[in-house]
Amino acid sequence: MPKKSVAEIIVDTLVAAGVKRVFGVVGDSLNGITDNIRTRDDIEFVAVRHEEGGAFAAGAEAHLTGDLAVCAGSCGPGNTHLINGLYDCHRSRVPVLALAAQIPNVEIGTGYFQETHPERLFRECSHYCELISVPEQAVRTIESAVAAALGQRGVAVVVLPGDVAYLETEAPEVRLPTHGRRSALRPSEADIRQAAALLNAGEKVTILAGIGCAGALDELVHTAAALQAPVVHALRGKEHVEPGNPYDVGLTGLLGMPAAYHALMDADTILMLGTDFPYRQFYPEKARVVQVDIRPENIGRRTRVEIGLAGDVADTLRQLLPHLTLRTDRAHLEEAQQRHRDDDAHLAELATGEAGDTSLHPQHVARLLDEIAAENAIFTCDVGTPTIWAARYLHMNGQRRLLGSFVHGSMANAVSQAYGAALVEPGRQVIAMCGDGGLAMLLSELLTIRQHKIPVKIIVFNNSALSFVELEMKAAGIIEYGTELDNPDFGALATAAGLKGFRVSDPANLESVLREALAHDGPTLVDAVVKRQELSMPPTIEVKQAAGFGLYALKALMNGKGSELLEVAKTNLFR
């Protein structure tokens, strides 16, 4: 049997698993891996400027393809920089493998330079995390890591001391026995009949659909038709539930709109499909609930569930449909659909601007992006208000994709996810909707884009504040503090970094700037100066929120911020 170095065994296994690239920052403890990649033409090393950005980029690749993606960090700080991006990947359940280099094997435990213990650090954000301490472990460890990441849909980490990477051992042919295979999980026929009986007994049935509906749109629409049920989607389900779906009535939750909120709250029966929507205050207290999820541990942990069906959504709905009684009463559905039309009309009213104004309504930016962007564009969005505008104004059509940090909720994800997506889909339009705070946090990744000439389009919603945090403070009756951002001209900064930069504040110029930026054949950044005091109202206002905002207004006046209250009113009330 031939012998190979541990590094070569690892890279051979990654190639056999279909990996095309490794995102990371080089370092001496990674030299064994990167030097092996250097000699090959079937895999590349994508040098990023910050390992966290590399982890976000790998997550975007895994999200779009469903296949294994890889990132790497050198020992100590190099791999600890990965941890936030890996948390995002793991909580988003995308298959990512991280190569975490380690100090020389003989020095572990001595307090050596840059010593950490990655096998402990990454344990909470991975399904598999093991150290290769001797070369004979290499084959089983890397093959087990690939199987864990793909099979359990999450992160696997292989910790590799830099000296061990060069050691040789016997190298059998790579075997990944579960790679490319898929098992079906279906509920029993008795459970299906019980669930159908409960749904048939309901008078007002609403479907709450999430990311587990990927690939199940036809089954979802047929089920909604049978039950005459409005379909409410969770944010991660938007790209899979919304396209061409006449029963979809929008997004619920803090970022949602009234139609979806009332469709759930007015229901006496709810069918949850592939969603772990976490906000308990947006579930009705007395509705009967059937929940379908491929992960049994998700069933019943957000709201009280009467019947839980562990299974793939599409397969389960195909089992369920023949047992449903076709409903003729459309009152609940039609009320939700009318509310949804009203919501769309209201959003359209807000998404405008007046020529000569000194700043933009962010809704206007998002609406024009939606109208101008390619039919198959990939969008990424930063956490905070860019996610709100993406959720409310982008229309998914079955070709477009939407990525964000929707579970982990990290800042600074959009730019790195955008270049990760663009490398997977060369020639496809990729648009990052960034907050000014998010862009600034990983500003280094503009240089990654420049270095690799990745033609992403970055739109910065620049309101000189951490504005979503300010909204939370206002709702709690707190004067904002520590949220103001003294920003540069991001367009000029992008130009200096080698991108084509723009800055726009007059609504009259917005469309032409966006069109030019999206049409450019290289990377671009648009610094869109938007109004700081734009309120993104939740779908319903609780008494404590109203009281909180009133308390904020009183405190603002007492603190000499009356002009800010006037600006809030001008921006939101007089439109």
C-alpha positions as CSV (number, residue, x, y, z in Angstrom):
1,M,0.0,0.0,0.0
2,P,1.4,3.4,-0.9
3,K,2.4,5.9,1.8
4,K,1.4,9.6,1.7
5,S,1.8,12.5,4.0
6,V,-1.1,13.4,6.3
7,A,-1.6,16.6,4.4
8,E,-1.9,14.8,1.1
9,I,-4.4,12.3,2.6
10,I,-6.5,15.2,3.8
11,V,-6.5,17.0,0.5
12,D,-7.1,13.8,-1.5
13,T,-10.2,13.1,0.7
14,L,-11.5,16.7,0.3
15,V,-11.2,16.4,-3.5
16,A,-12.9,13.0,-3.4
17,A,-15.8,14.7,-1.5
18,G,-16.1,17.3,-4.3
19,V,-14.4,20.2,-2.6
20,K,-13.2,22.8,-5.1
21,R,-11.6,25.4,-2.8
22,V,-10.4,26.1,0.7
23,F,-10.9,29.6,2.2
24,G,-8.3,30.8,4.7
25,V,-5.2,32.8,5.6
26,V,-1.8,31.1,5.2
27,G,0.4,30.4,8.2
28,D,3.4,28.2,9.0
29,S,1.3,25.6,10.8
30,L,-0.9,25.3,7.7
31,N,2.1,25.0,5.3
32,G,1.7,21.2,4.8
33,I,-1.9,21.7,3.6
34,T,-1.3,24.8,1.5
35,D,1.8,23.5,-0.1
36,N,0.0,20.4,-1.2
37,I,-2.9,22.4,-2.7
38,R,-0.3,24.6,-4.5
39,T,0.8,21.6,-6.6
40,R,-2.7,20.5,-7.7
41,D,-5.2,21.7,-10.3
42,D,-8.3,20.1,-8.9
43,I,-8.5,22.3,-5.8
44,E,-7.5,25.9,-4.9
45,F,-6.7,27.9,-1.8
46,V,-8.6,31.2,-1.7
47,A,-6.6,33.6,0.4
48,V,-8.9,35.8,2.4
49,R,-7.9,38.8,4.6
50,H,-9.8,37.5,7.7
51,E,-10.5,33.9,8.6
52,E,-14.0,34.8,9.9
53,G,-14.8,36.0,6.3
54,G,-13.5,32.7,5.0
55,A,-15.9,30.8,7.2
56,F,-18.8,32.9,6.1
57,A,-17.8,32.4,2.5
58,A,-17.6,28.6,3.0
59,G,-21.0,28.7,4.6
60,A,-22.4,30.6,1.5
61,E,-20.9,27.9,-0.8
62,A,-22.4,25.1,1.3
63,H,-25.8,26.8,1.4
64,L,-26.0,27.3,-2.4
65,T,-24.7,23.8,-3.4
66,G,-25.7,21.6,-0.4
67,D,-22.2,20.1,-0.8
68,L,-19.2,20.2,1.5
69,A,-17.3,23.5,1.7
70,V,-14.0,24.0,3.6
71,C,-12.2,26.8,5.5
72,A,-8.9,26.8,7.3
73,G,-7.0,28.7,10.0
74,S,-3.4,28.5,11.2
75,C,-2.7,27.7,14.8
76,G,-3.9,29.9,17.7
77,P,-5.4,33.2,16.5
78,G,-5.7,31.9,13.0
79,N,-8.2,29.3,13.8
80,T,-10.0,31.1,16.6
81,H,-10.8,33.8,14.1
82,L,-12.9,31.1,12.3
83,I,-15.2,30.6,15.3
84,N,-17.9,33.2,14.7
85,G,-18.3,32.2,11.1
86,L,-18.4,28.5,12.0
87,Y,-21.1,29.2,14.6
88,D,-23.1,30.7,11.8
89,C,-22.6,27.7,9.5
90,H,-23.4,25.2,12.2
91,R,-26.6,27.0,13.3
92,S,-27.6,27.4,9.7
93,R,-27.1,23.6,9.2
94,V,-24.8,23.8,6.2
95,P,-22.0,21.3,5.7
96,V,-18.6,23.0,6.4
97,L,-15.4,21.4,7.4
98,A,-12.8,23.5,9.2
99,L,-9.1,22.7,9.2
100,A,-7.8,24.1,12.5
101,A,-4.0,24.0,12.5
102,Q,-2.2,23.4,15.8
103,I,1.2,24.0,17.3
104,P,3.9,21.2,17.0
105,N,2.5,18.1,18.6
106,V,5.3,17.7,21.1
107,E,4.7,21.3,22.5
108,I,0.9,20.8,23.2
109,G,0.3,21.4,26.9
110,T,3.4,23.5,27.5
111,G,2.0,27.0,27.1
112,Y,3.8,27.3,23.8
113,F,3.6,30.3,21.5
114,Q,0.0,30.6,20.1
115,E,-1.2,27.6,21.9
116,T,-4.9,27.0,22.1
117,H,-7.0,23.8,22.3
118,P,-9.2,23.8,19.2
119,E,-10.7,20.5,20.0
120,R,-12.3,22.2,23.1
121,L,-13.0,25.6,21.5
122,F,-14.9,24.3,18.6
123,R,-16.9,21.6,20.4
124,E,-20.0,23.7,20.8
125,C,-20.2,24.7,17.2
126,S,-19.6,21.4,15.5
127,H,-20.9,17.9,15.2
128,Y,-17.4,16.5,15.0
129,C,-14.1,17.9,16.4
130,E,-11.0,15.7,16.7
131,L,-7.2,16.1,16.9
132,I,-4.9,14.1,14.6
133,S,-2.0,13.4,17.0
134,V,-0.4,10.6,15.0
135,P,-0.4,10.0,11.3
136,E,-2.2,6.6,11.6
137,Q,-5.3,8.5,12.6
138,A,-5.5,10.6,9.5
139,V,-7.6,8.5,7.2
140,R,-10.3,7.6,9.6
141,T,-10.4,11.1,11.1
142,I,-10.8,13.0,7.9
143,E,-13.3,10.6,6.4
144,S,-15.3,10.7,9.6
145,A,-15.3,14.5,9.6
146,V,-16.6,14.6,6.0
147,A,-19.3,12.1,6.9
148,A,-20.4,14.1,9.9
149,A,-20.5,17.4,8.2
150,L,-22.6,16.1,5.3
151,G,-24.7,13.6,7.2
152,Q,-25.6,15.8,10.1
153,R,-25.6,19.0,8.1
154,G,-23.3,21.2,10.1
155,V,-19.7,21.9,11.0
156,A,-16.9,19.3,11.4
157,V,-13.4,20.4,12.6
158,V,-10.1,18.5,12.1
159,V,-7.3,19.8,14.3
160,L,-3.9,19.2,12.8
161,P,-0.5,20.0,14.3
162,G,1.7,21.5,11.7
163,D,4.5,18.9,12.2
164,V,2.1,15.9,11.9
165,A,0.9,17.2,8.5
166,Y,4.3,16.2,7.0
167,L,4.4,12.7,8.5
168,E,3.7,9.8,6.3
169,T,1.4,6.8,6.7
170,E,-0.3,4.1,4.7
171,A,-2.9,5.7,2.4
172,P,-5.6,3.4,1.1
173,E,-8.0,4.5,-1.6
174,V,-10.4,7.2,-0.3
175,R,-13.8,5.8,0.7
176,L,-16.8,8.0,1.6
177,P,-19.5,5.4,1.8
178,T,-22.4,7.8,2.6
179,H,-21.3,10.6,0.2
180,G,-24.0,11.4,-2.3
181,R,-26.6,9.2,-0.7
182,R,-29.9,10.3,0.9
183,S,-32.1,8.4,3.3
184,A,-35.9,9.0,3.6
185,L,-37.6,9.6,6.9
186,R,-41.4,9.2,6.9
187,P,-44.1,9.1,9.6
188,S,-46.2,6.0,10.1
189,E,-49.5,5.7,8.3
190,A,-51.3,5.7,11.7
191,D,-49.7,9.0,12.6
192,I,-50.5,10.5,9.2
193,R,-54.2,9.6,9.7
194,Q,-54.3,11.2,13.1
195,A,-52.7,14.4,11.8
196,A,-55.2,14.5,8.9
197,A,-58.1,14.1,11.2
198,L,-56.9,17.0,13.3
199,L,-56.4,19.3,10.3
200,N,-59.8,18.3,8.8
201,A,-61.5,19.3,12.1
202,G,-60.1,22.8,12.0
203,E,-62.2,25.7,10.9
204,K,-59.3,28.2,10.4
205,V,-56.1,26.4,9.4
206,T,-52.9,28.3,8.8
207,I,-49.6,26.8,7.5
208,L,-46.3,28.1,9.0
209,A,-43.5,27.1,6.5
210,G,-39.8,27.3,6.9
211,I,-36.5,26.2,5.2
212,G,-37.5,22.6,5.5
213,C,-39.9,23.3,2.6
214,A,-37.0,23.5,0.2
215,G,-37.9,21.3,-2.7
216,A,-41.5,20.9,-1.5
217,L,-43.2,23.9,-3.1
218,D,-45.6,21.8,-5.2
219,E,-46.7,19.7,-2.2
220,L,-47.0,22.8,0.0
221,V,-49.3,24.6,-2.6
222,H,-51.5,21.5,-3.0
223,T,-51.8,21.2,0.8
224,A,-52.7,24.8,1.2
225,A,-55.3,24.4,-1.6
226,A,-56.9,21.4,0.1
227,L,-57.1,23.2,3.5
228,Q,-57.9,26.6,2.0
229,A,-55.1,27.7,4.3
230,P,-53.0,30.9,4.1
231,V,-49.2,30.1,4.2
232,V,-47.1,32.2,6.5
233,H,-43.3,31.9,6.0
234,A,-40.4,32.2,8.4
235,L,-37.5,34.2,7.1
236,R,-35.3,31.2,6.1
237,G,-38.2,29.8,4.2
238,K,-38.8,32.9,2.1
239,E,-36.8,31.7,-1.0
240,H,-38.5,28.3,-0.9
241,V,-42.1,29.2,0.0
242,E,-42.7,32.5,-1.8
243,P,-42.1,31.8,-5.5
244,G,-45.4,31.7,-7.4
245,N,-47.4,30.7,-4.3
246,P,-50.9,32.2,-4.3
247,Y,-51.4,31.1,-0.7
248,D,-48.4,32.9,0.7
249,V,-49.3,35.9,2.8
250,G,-45.9,37.0,3.9
251,L,-43.4,36.9,6.7
252,T,-44.3,36.7,10.4
253,G,-42.2,37.7,13.4
254,L,-40.5,41.0,14.4
255,L,-39.6,41.6,10.7
256,G,-42.9,40.6,9.3
257,M,-46.2,42.2,8.3
258,P,-49.7,42.3,9.7
259,A,-51.2,39.8,7.2
260,A,-49.0,36.9,8.4
261,Y,-49.3,37.9,12.0
262,H,-53.1,37.8,12.0
263,A,-53.2,34.7,9.8
264,L,-51.5,32.8,12.6
265,M,-53.1,34.5,15.5
266,D,-56.6,34.1,14.1
267,A,-56.1,30.4,13.4
268,D,-57.6,27.6,15.4
269,T,-55.3,25.0,13.8
270,I,-51.7,25.4,12.6
271,L,-49.6,23.1,10.4
272,M,-45.9,23.8,10.9
273,L,-43.7,22.6,8.1
274,G,-39.9,22.5,8.4
275,T,-39.6,25.5,10.7
276,D,-38.1,26.1,14.1
277,F,-39.4,29.6,14.2
278,P,-38.2,30.7,17.7
279,Y,-40.4,33.7,18.8
280,R,-43.1,32.2,21.0
281,Q,-45.0,35.5,21.2
282,F,-46.0,35.1,17.6
283,Y,-47.8,31.8,18.1
284,P,-51.4,31.7,19.2
285,E,-52.0,30.3,22.7
286,K,-55.0,28.0,22.0
287,A,-54.5,26.7,18.5
288,R,-54.1,23.0,17.8
289,V,-50.8,22.3,16.2
290,V,-49.4,19.6,13.9
291,Q,-45.6,19.9,13.3
292,V,-43.6,18.2,10.6
293,D,-39.8,18.3,10.9
294,I,-37.0,16.0,9.8
295,R,-35.3,16.6,13.2
296,P,-37.5,15.2,15.9
297,E,-35.8,17.3,18.6
298,N,-37.4,20.4,17.0
299,I,-40.9,19.2,17.5
300,G,-42.8,21.0,20.3
301,R,-39.9,23.2,21.6
302,R,-41.4,26.5,20.4
303,T,-45.1,26.0,21.0
304,R,-47.4,23.3,22.3
305,V,-47.7,20.6,19.6
306,E,-50.5,18.0,19.6
307,I,-49.2,15.8,16.8
308,G,-45.5,15.7,15.7
309,L,-44.5,14.0,12.5
310,A,-40.8,13.2,12.1
311,G,-40.1,13.3,8.4
312,D,-39.1,15.0,5.2
313,V,-41.7,17.8,4.4
314,A,-42.2,16.8,0.8
315,D,-42.6,13.1,1.5
316,T,-44.8,13.7,4.5
317,L,-47.1,16.0,2.6
318,R,-47.4,13.4,-0.2
319,Q,-48.5,10.9,2.4
320,L,-50.9,13.4,4.1
321,L,-52.7,14.8,1.0
322,P,-54.9,11.8,0.2
323,H,-56.3,11.9,3.7
324,L,-57.3,15.6,3.7
325,T,-60.9,16.6,3.2
326,L,-61.1,19.3,0.5
327,R,-62.4,22.5,2.2
328,T,-64.8,24.9,0.5
329,D,-64.9,27.7,3.1
330,R,-62.4,30.4,1.9
331,A,-63.2,33.1,4.4
332,H,-60.0,32.7,6.5
333,L,-57.8,32.5,3.4
334,E,-59.4,35.4,1.6
335,E,-59.2,37.7,4.7
336,A,-55.4,36.9,4.9
337,Q,-54.9,37.4,1.2
338,Q,-56.7,40.8,1.4
339,R,-54.5,41.9,4.3
340,H,-51.5,40.8,2.3
341,R,-52.5,42.9,-0.6
342,D,-52.9,45.9,1.8
343,D,-49.5,45.2,3.2
344,D,-47.9,45.3,-0.3
345,A,-49.7,48.5,-1.1
346,H,-48.5,50.1,2.2
347,L,-44.9,48.9,1.5
348,A,-45.0,50.4,-2.0
349,E,-46.2,53.8,-0.5
350,L,-43.1,53.9,1.7
351,A,-40.6,52.9,-1.0
352,T,-40.3,56.3,-2.7
353,G,-38.3,59.5,-2.5
354,E,-38.5,63.1,-3.5
355,A,-35.9,64.6,-5.8
356,G,-33.6,67.1,-4.0
357,D,-33.9,65.3,-0.6
358,T,-30.5,65.0,1.1
359,S,-31.0,61.3,2.1
360,L,-32.9,58.2,1.0
361,H,-35.6,56.1,2.4
362,P,-34.1,52.6,2.8
363,Q,-37.3,51.1,1.4
364,H,-36.7,53.0,-1.8
365,V,-33.3,51.5,-2.2
366,A,-34.6,48.0,-1.5
367,R,-37.5,48.3,-3.9
368,L,-35.3,49.5,-6.8
369,L,-32.8,46.7,-6.1
370,D,-35.6,44.2,-6.4
371,E,-36.8,45.7,-9.7
372,I,-33.4,46.1,-11.3
373,A,-31.6,43.0,-10.1
374,A,-31.3,40.0,-12.4
375,E,-34.1,37.3,-12.3
376,N,-31.5,34.8,-10.9
377,A,-29.6,37.2,-8.6
378,I,-28.2,35.9,-5.4
379,F,-28.7,38.3,-2.5
380,T,-26.9,38.4,0.8
381,C,-28.0,40.7,3.7
382,D,-26.4,41.9,6.9
383,V,-28.2,41.4,10.2
384,G,-30.3,44.4,11.3
385,T,-32.3,46.7,9.1
386,P,-30.8,45.3,5.8
387,T,-32.5,42.0,6.7
388,I,-35.8,43.9,7.2
389,W,-35.7,45.5,3.8
390,A,-34.6,42.3,2.1
391,A,-37.4,40.4,3.8
392,R,-40.1,42.9,2.9
393,Y,-39.0,44.1,-0.6
394,L,-37.2,41.3,-2.3
395,H,-39.4,39.0,-4.4
396,M,-38.3,35.4,-4.7
397,N,-39.2,33.8,-8.0
398,G,-37.7,30.3,-7.8
399,Q,-34.4,31.4,-9.3
400,R,-33.2,34.0,-6.9
401,R,-31.4,33.1,-3.6
402,L,-31.3,34.9,-0.3
403,L,-28.5,34.3,2.3
404,G,-28.0,35.8,5.7
405,S,-27.1,35.1,9.3
406,F,-30.7,34.4,10.1
407,V,-30.2,32.0,13.1
408,H,-26.8,33.1,14.6
409,G,-27.6,36.7,13.9
410,S,-24.0,37.9,13.4
411,M,-23.0,41.2,12.0
412,A,-20.6,41.4,9.0
413,N,-21.7,38.4,7.1
414,A,-23.0,39.8,3.9
415,V,-19.8,40.8,2.0
416,S,-18.1,37.5,2.7
417,Q,-21.1,35.4,1.9
418,A,-21.4,37.4,-1.3
419,Y,-17.9,36.6,-2.5
420,G,-18.3,32.9,-1.4
421,A,-21.4,32.8,-3.5
422,A,-19.8,34.5,-6.5
423,L,-17.0,32.0,-6.6
424,V,-19.5,29.1,-6.7
425,E,-21.6,30.8,-9.4
426,P,-19.3,32.7,-11.7
427,G,-21.2,34.9,-14.1
428,R,-24.2,35.1,-11.8
429,Q,-25.2,38.5,-10.3
430,V,-24.5,38.6,-6.6
431,I,-25.7,41.6,-4.5
432,A,-24.7,42.2,-0.8
433,M,-27.1,44.4,1.1
434,C,-24.9,45.7,3.9
435,G,-25.3,47.8,7.0
436,D,-22.7,50.4,7.6
437,G,-21.8,48.7,10.9
438,G,-21.6,45.3,9.3
439,L,-19.4,46.5,6.4
440,A,-17.0,48.3,8.7
441,M,-16.7,45.3,11.0
442,L,-15.0,43.1,8.3
443,L,-13.9,45.9,6.0
444,S,-10.8,43.8,5.3
445,E,-12.9,41.6,3.0
446,L,-13.1,44.4,0.4
447,L,-9.4,43.6,-0.2
448,T,-10.2,39.9,-0.6
449,I,-12.7,40.9,-3.3
450,R,-10.1,43.2,-5.0
451,Q,-7.3,40.6,-4.9
452,H,-9.4,37.9,-6.5
453,K,-11.3,40.3,-8.8
454,I,-14.7,38.9,-7.6
455,P,-17.5,41.0,-9.3
456,V,-19.9,41.3,-6.4
457,K,-22.1,44.3,-6.0
458,I,-22.2,45.8,-2.5
459,I,-25.0,48.2,-1.5
460,V,-24.4,49.9,1.9
461,F,-27.4,51.2,3.8
462,N,-25.5,54.0,5.4
463,N,-27.4,55.7,8.2
464,S,-24.4,56.4,10.4
465,A,-25.8,54.3,13.2
466,L,-26.4,50.8,14.5
467,S,-30.0,51.5,13.6
468,F,-31.7,48.2,14.5
469,V,-30.2,48.5,18.0
470,E,-31.6,52.0,18.2
471,L,-35.0,50.7,17.3
472,E,-34.8,48.2,20.1
473,M,-33.7,50.9,22.5
474,K,-36.6,53.1,21.5
475,A,-39.1,50.3,22.0
476,A,-37.7,49.7,25.5
477,G,-37.9,53.4,26.4
478,I,-34.1,53.9,26.4
479,I,-32.2,56.8,25.0
480,E,-29.8,55.4,22.3
481,Y,-26.2,55.3,23.5
482,G,-23.1,54.0,21.7
483,T,-24.9,53.5,18.4
484,E,-23.7,56.4,16.4
485,L,-21.1,55.7,13.7
486,D,-18.8,58.4,12.3
487,N,-18.5,56.9,8.8
488,P,-16.2,57.9,5.9
489,D,-17.5,58.1,2.3
490,F,-17.7,54.4,1.7
491,G,-17.8,55.0,-2.1
492,A,-14.5,56.8,-2.0
493,L,-13.0,54.2,0.4
494,A,-14.1,51.4,-2.1
495,T,-12.4,53.3,-5.0
496,A,-9.2,53.6,-3.0
497,A,-9.4,49.8,-2.3
498,G,-9.7,49.1,-6.1
499,L,-13.5,48.6,-6.4
500,K,-15.7,51.0,-8.4
501,G,-17.3,53.2,-5.8
502,F,-20.4,55.3,-5.8
503,R,-22.1,57.6,-3.3
504,V,-25.8,58.6,-3.6
505,S,-28.1,60.6,-1.3
506,D,-30.6,62.3,-3.7
507,P,-33.5,60.0,-4.6
508,A,-33.5,61.5,-8.1
509,N,-30.1,59.8,-8.8
510,L,-30.7,56.5,-7.0
511,E,-32.0,54.4,-9.9
512,S,-29.3,55.5,-12.4
513,V,-26.5,54.9,-9.8
514,L,-27.9,51.4,-9.0
515,R,-28.2,50.5,-12.7
516,E,-24.6,51.6,-13.4
517,A,-23.3,49.7,-10.4
518,L,-25.1,46.5,-11.2
519,A,-24.1,46.7,-14.9
520,H,-20.3,47.2,-14.2
521,D,-18.3,44.1,-15.1
522,G,-16.2,44.2,-11.9
523,P,-16.8,44.7,-8.1
524,T,-18.7,47.8,-7.1
525,L,-19.9,49.4,-3.9
526,V,-22.7,51.9,-3.6
527,D,-22.7,54.1,-0.5
528,A,-26.5,54.8,-0.1
529,V,-27.0,57.5,2.4
530,V,-30.3,56.6,4.1
531,K,-32.4,58.2,6.8
532,R,-31.3,57.3,10.3
533,Q,-34.7,57.8,11.9
534,E,-36.7,55.4,9.7
535,L,-38.9,53.2,11.9
536,S,-39.5,49.6,10.8
537,M,-42.7,48.9,12.6
538,P,-43.4,45.3,13.8
539,P,-46.6,43.7,12.6
540,T,-48.4,44.5,15.8
541,I,-47.6,46.9,18.6
542,E,-47.8,45.6,22.1
543,V,-48.8,47.8,25.0
544,K,-45.3,47.6,26.5
545,Q,-43.7,48.7,23.1
546,A,-46.0,51.6,22.8
547,A,-45.3,52.6,26.5
548,G,-41.6,52.2,25.8
549,F,-41.6,54.5,22.8
550,G,-43.6,57.0,24.8
551,L,-41.1,56.8,27.6
552,Y,-38.3,57.3,25.0
553,A,-40.0,60.4,23.7
554,L,-40.3,61.9,27.2
555,K,-36.6,61.1,27.9
556,A,-35.5,62.5,24.6
557,L,-37.2,65.8,25.4
558,M,-35.7,65.9,28.8
559,N,-32.3,65.3,27.4
560,G,-32.6,68.0,24.8
561,K,-33.3,65.7,21.9
562,G,-36.5,67.3,20.7
563,S,-35.0,67.8,17.2
564,E,-34.6,64.1,17.0
565,L,-38.2,63.5,17.7
566,L,-39.1,66.0,15.0
567,E,-36.9,64.1,12.6
568,V,-38.6,60.8,13.5
569,A,-42.0,62.4,12.9
570,K,-40.9,63.9,9.6
571,T,-39.4,60.7,8.4
572,N,-42.2,58.4,9.3
573,L,-45.5,60.1,10.2
574,F,-45.8,62.7,7.5
575,R,-45.4,60.3,4.5
